[in-house]
Amino acid sequence: MDTNEITFVVKESPEGGYEARALGFSIFTQGETWEELKVMVRDAVKCHFEDTDTPRTIHLHMVRDEVLAP
């Protein structure tokens, strides 16, 4: 797997804030605000990878699921 970049799927948390889960890696984090989430994602990536293997690009893919009544 190309470790030059990593993608996180981000969803709004039912408790408030945001939850982010990395695709292809066992990395999960959360933040109360979008800005806090970005800090937490960077920290989680740093903690997960060795210094030489840290991805250079982090993608945050926001997913929003809505159910509409007909």
C-alpha positions in Angstrom: 0.0 0.0 0.0 1.3 3.5 -0.9 2.1 5.2 2.4 2.9 8.5 0.8 -0.8 9.4 1.5 -3.5 8.3 3.8 -7.3 8.9 3.6 -9.6 9.3 6.6 -13.4 8.9 6.3 -14.9 11.6 8.5 -18.5 11.5 9.9 -20.4 13.7 12.3 -20.5 12.0 15.7 -23.9 11.3 17.2 -22.6 12.7 20.5 -21.4 15.9 18.7 -18.1 16.7 16.9 -16.5 14.4 14.3 -15.1 10.9 14.1 -12.3 9.9 11.6 -11.3 6.4 10.6 -8.3 5.7 8.3 -8.9 3.5 5.2 -6.5 0.5 5.3 -5.0 1.3 8.7 -6.2 0.8 12.3 -6.3 4.5 13.1 -9.4 6.1 14.7 -9.7 9.5 16.3 -12.2 12.2 17.1 -12.5 15.9 17.7 -15.2 18.3 19.0 -14.5 20.8 16.1 -13.2 20.5 12.6 -10.0 22.3 13.6 -9.5 20.0 16.6 -10.1 16.9 14.4 -7.3 18.0 12.1 -4.9 18.3 15.0 -6.0 14.9 16.3 -5.7 13.2 12.9 -2.1 14.5 12.5 -1.2 13.3 16.0 -2.7 9.9 15.4 -0.8 9.5 12.1 2.4 10.5 13.8 1.9 8.0 16.6 1.0 5.1 14.2 3.9 5.4 11.7 7.7 5.3 12.1 9.2 8.7 11.4 10.5 7.5 8.0 7.2 5.9 7.0 4.9 8.8 7.9 2.6 9.7 4.9 3.3 13.1 3.4 -0.4 13.7 2.5 -3.5 13.2 4.7 -6.9 13.3 3.0 -10.1 14.0 5.0 -13.1 12.7 3.2 -16.3 14.0 4.9 -19.3 11.7 4.6 -22.8 13.0 5.5 -25.7 10.6 5.5 -29.2 12.0 5.5 -32.6 10.3 5.3 -35.4 12.2 3.7 -39.0 11.4 4.0 -40.9 11.3 0.7 
